[in-house]
Amino acid sequence: MMKKALAAMALVGVAMSAQAGVAVQEGFDNVGGLEAKGWVLANASMPSSDSNALFDWHQGDQQIFGAQSGAANSYASANYNSAPVGGNLANYLITPDFYAVNDDKVTFWLRADPAAGLSDQVAFGYSTGSSAISDFIMSAPITVGTDGWAEYSYTINGMGAGGRARFAIAYVGAADTANYVGLDSLSVNVPEPASIALIAGGLLGLGAIRRRKQG
């Protein structure tokens, strides 16, 4: 019995170490290289305009403002050019897929450039591993502040026993009233599942009971 309990505890330890920690961490030093790392850039703004050089998320412009962390231009940015004049923005930046459980927390930093009469909005959410925009459960849009970088967090729930997931940031709103937004220091933090810790505690208890019976 004791050998079985120890073996089960070893397996629990492996599971805990595999699921706890940081699943995704990105400082956006090279936005052009994100797709090679499993990120997806998907601009669904309407009407589409593939001729625009700034159509997707791109490297930050340090002349507008500097990064939250790292080199001055090490952040991702999007602007009103994501859609033509009169268009509606829906410019998505999607993480690589990762194994998610309930209460995974995504943290990231946002900042917008102030301009009279203009404002920038983003929405964010997750899918169960798909990169198709229609599969994401998105939040209501928020207006990004212009008074320096601000940290935001999003808790993933509804994953049940766990599975593959992706997280997305979408630059949204009307192109004619948008300006420029930056995104920096995104991480997906996977907590140590409490249920696994409880199982480990229960197995330790079984071992103690076994020793008392043998005494």
Residue, then its C-alpha position, 0 to 999 in steps of 0.5 A: m500500500m505504501k509503495k502505491a501511495l508513494a508512486a501516486m505522489a510521484l505522479v502528482g508531483v510531475a503533474m503539479s510541476a507540469q501545470a504550474g508556472v508561466a505558460v506564455q510570456e512575451g515582451f514583444d522585442n520582435v513583433g515580426g517574429l511572433e508568427a514563427k513562435g506560434w502567435v497568430l495575427a488576424n485582422a478582420s477589420m471591415p472593409s479589408s484593405d491588404s494594401n495598407a503596410l500597417f494593416d496588422w499589429h506591428q513593432g512599437d514606435q518609440q517616437i510616440f511613446g516608449a515600451q513598458s519594459g525593455a528596449a524603447n520600441s519593444y512593444a506591439s502596436a496597432n493604429y487607425n490604419s488597421a482599417p480604411v477610412g470609415g471602416n470598423l476595427a477588428n485587429y486580433l493578436i492571438t497567443p500560441d496555444f497552451y494547456a489551460v485550467n480554470d483560474d489561469k490568469v493572463t496579465f498584460w500592459l496597455r497604453a494609448d496615445p492621446a489625441a483630441g477627440l480620439s480614443d482607442q478600444v480593445a477587447f480580449g478573451y479566449s478560445t479552446g485552442s482554436s485560432a479562428i476569430s469566431d471561436f473566441i469568447m470576448s469581453a466587452p470593449i474597454t477604452v485604453g488610458t492615455d496616462g502611461w502604461a496600465e496593467y490589466s488581468y483576465t482570468i480564464n474560466g469555463m475550461g472544466a477539467g482543462g484543455r488547450a486554449r489561446f488568448a486574444i487581444a483585439y483592437v476594435g472600434a471605429a477607425d475614424t475615431a481611433n488613434y494608436v495603442g500599445l501592448d506590452s509584457l503579456s504572460v499567461n500564469v498557470p496556478e498550481p491546481a488546488s485539487i492536486a495539492l489536496i490529493a497529495g495531502g490525502l496520500l500523505g495521510l494514507g501513508a501515516i495511517r499505514r505506518r500507525k497500523q504497522g506500529 
